[in-house]
Amino acid sequence: MRHLSVLLLAGVCLNSLAGCSSLRRGSSPGSAPDSIRIEIKGKPGSVAETRYHSNANVKSYSDQQLVRDKQEVVDFTAVTTIKAYDPTQKVMTYSVRTTQKDGTVELHDLAFPEKGEEIEYLVRSDATVLQAGKYPPQSLFFVPSLPVPPEEVRVGDTWPMEHTWYSSRDNIPLKLQVVGILRGIIPCGGKFCADIEVSGGVKLVNSATAKNARFESRVWGRLLYSPDRGDIVWSEMRSQEEMGAGADKFAVLSCMISETKLSAKYKTKIECDPAITPVQHVPANL
């Protein structure tokens, strides 16, 4: 969404401006916790810089003949600033500003601001978007950044997420349905992160378009969520889509990878190949 793009938040737990732990510790100091709470949280005044790479292969067919085969690649950097926090409503105000961009892909199609643009968000701790700048609630900007479980989870636990929005170009209603699973709790940035696997897809909601078209979609990937920072510090998401009517169709393979700067330098290779369908690995030492 935004290929499950991340809301890059840093700081303390929403439950208390004085901070709190989102981990249930293991039996010995320094050991991985037994369970973890996943929630959007952040400290007013904190700033996070994240770089992104998006790569999509788009093929169009007319009368069963390939008429277009195009690679759409964009690299960009976004800065997120936490502006305010309401402890009663558990709602955070923050802004996202794109500072660098290399490529011609429209960032609005990924639910990010264009270079030089700044979007202010209001978001609940469960990732529900209440406001996204000037954009309407049915837009892609309101798709939650990640599936958030209602309670603490342990390794192997699963939880669902659904959200409906309308495509910007055709105003077609689409529904995202994904499941998150906690694959592990691993060392990350000197502490621990939740290794979350996400899988599911997007479907057309009942409409005249849905009745007359074929549409198949898959979404899958991995996220590293830091309970200490309250954000996703790394992600790699992939999607496969095919839509058509009669002998005409288009097919898209895409991937998107991100890394938040946790120290003076970025630490991972920020590129992906949409033709490689599985997510190869999660980084060992961010």
N, C-alpha and C positions, 0 to 999 in steps of 0.2 A: 504494500500500500504505500502510495508513493513507492510501490514495491515493498510495502511495510517499512518505509523509510523511518529513520529514528527521530525522536524528539530529544535533542541533545541537552539534557539537564544535568546540573551538578549540584551537590551540596548535601543538606541535612534532610532528615525524614520529615514528611508532611505532618506527622503526628505531633511534632514539637520543634520549635525554632531552636531549642537548645541541643537538638540532635537526639538520635536514638539508634538502636541496632536493628537491622532487618534480618539478622542471622540468628539461628539457634545453634550454639556451639556444640562441637563434638566433645568427646570425653576428655581430650587433652589439649593444652594450649597449642595454638598453631595448626591444629587439625582442621580439616574441612567441616563446615557446619552440617548438621543433620537435615535442616530445612532452611528455606529462604522465602522471604516475602518480596514479591515483585510489584513495584508501584512507581508512579511518576512522582518525583520529588526534586527539590532544589533549594539552594540558598540565595536569597536576594543579593544581587551584586556580583554573583559569580558569572564567569564567562567561559565558554567552551568553543574550541575551534575543531571542525571536523572536515575531512576531505572525502570526496565521493568520486566513484568511477561508474558510469553506466554504459553498457554496450548492448546493442540490439541488432539482430539480423531480421530484416523485414522482406518477405517475399510476397508478390502479388501474382495471381493467376487469372487469366481471362480465357474462357472457353477451354479450360484445362491446360493452357499453355503459360509458361512462366514469362511474365512481361516486365517484372521489376525485381531486382535483387539488390538491396541496399543495406549498408552497415551504418548505423547511427550511434556515434560515440560522443560522450561528453564527460569532461572532468571539471569538477568545481569544488570550491571551498565555501563553507558556511560558518558563520559565527552566531552562537546563541547566547543571549544575555538574560539572566533571570532578573525580573524587575520588581515583582511583588508576590506576596503569598498571603492568602486568607486562611488562618488556622481553623476557623469555624467551618467554612464550607469545603476546606481542603482543595482550594482552587489556586492555581499558579498563573501569573502573568509573565510572559517572556516574549522576546523578539528573536526572529531569525533573519539574518542579513547575509546575502551571498556576496562575497568579497572578490572571488576569482572565478573565471569560467573559460574553458577552452573547448570549443565545439559549438555546433549550430542547433543542437537539440533544444527545444523550448523547455525550460525548467518547470514551467507551470504544469506540463504534462507529467512531471514527477512530483508535483505538489510542493515545489520549492520556489522561493522568490527568484526572479531574474537578477542578474548582476546589478548591484547598486540599489535594489529594491529591499525593503524591510517589511516583514509581516509580523504583527503582534498577535499572540495567541493567548487564550484563556483555556486551561486544561485541568481536568480533575485528576486525582491520584490514580483513578482506574483507567486513564488515558482517553476518557471521553472529551472530545473537543467542543467547547462551548462557543468559542469565537475564533475566527481566523481572518484577521484584517477585514477587508471589504468584501470577502468572498462569501457566497450564500451557503447555508447549512447543507444543501444537497450536493455540494461540490466535493471534489477529491481531497481538498484541504482538510475536510472534517473526518477522513478515515483515520481511526486510531493508529498510533505509531507501532504498537505491539499488543499482542493478547495479554491481558492482565488477569491472573486468577483471583478469585474473591478471598482467598486465604493463603496462608503459608503452604508451600509445596515441597515435596521431597523428590529425590531422583526417581523417575519413572511415572510421576503424576502427570496427568493430561488435563487440559481445559480448553473450551471452545471460545471463538469470537466470531460475531457476525456484524456486518455493517452494510447498509445500502446507500448508494449515491447515484448521481446521474452523470453520464459522460458529457464533457464540455462541448464537444462538436455536434453531437446528434441528439443530446438530451435523452439518451437511452438509460433506463434504470438498470443498475447492476448491483449484485449482491456478492460481497466477499464472505466466504465461509472458510475459516482456518481452525486448526487445532494446534496448540502449543504443548510440547512435552519437555520436561526438565531432564536433559540427558546427563548432566553432571554438574558438580560444583567444583570449580577448578581454580588453581592459583592464577592471579590476574592483577597486574599493577601493584604488586606487593601485598595484595590481600586476596579476596576470593570473588569469583564471578559465576553467575548462573549461565550454563551452556544450554540454550533453548533451541530446540528444533521446531520449525514451523512448517506445516504442510496443509494444503487445501486447494481452493480454487475460486474462480469468479463465475457466476452464472447470470444469464439474462432473467430479469424479473418478468412475470407474465405481461406481455404487451403485444401489440400488432407486429412489432419488429421480431420479437422472440418466436412468434408463430411462423414467420416466413424465413427465418435464418437458421443456419447451423452454427453453433458456438460451443467451443471446447476451451477450457482454461485450467491450467495447473499453476500453483504457486508453492514454492518450497525454499527452505534455506535454514541458516543458523544465525543466532544472535548471541552476543556476550553481554549480559546485563550486570552492571556493578551496583550492588545494594548500598555500598558505601557512598557512591556518587549519585545514585538514583537515576542512572542513564544507561543507554546502550553504548558501549565503548568500541564495539566492532560488530559488523554485520556483513553477511553475504546472502543475498536473496536472488532467486531465479524464477522465471515464469515462462510458460509456453502457452500460446494462444492460437486458435484457428477459428476463423469466422467466414461464412460464405453463404451464397444463395445460388442454386442451380449449378452451373459449371464455373462460376466465379468464386474466388476465395482469396483471403490473405492469411499468411502464417507468420508468427513472430516468436523468435527465441530471444530472451533477454536476460541479463544479469546485472546486478548492482551491488557494489561493495563499498563499505565505509570504515573509517577509522578515526576515532577521536584522539587528539594529541594529548597524551598523559604526561609527557615530559618535554624536554627541549626539542626532540626530534620524533617524527613518525617512525614506526618500527616494522610495518608490514608492507608487502608489495601490493600496491593499489591498482590491480588490473584483474580482469576476468574474461573468460571466453564463453559466450552463450552456448556454443556447441557442446561444451563439456557439461553434461546435465547434473551430475552429483556435485555437492559442495565437498571439495577435497579434504579440508581440515579446518579446524579453528586454530588461531595462533596460540602458541604455547607461552610466549613471554611478551606481553604487551608492556 
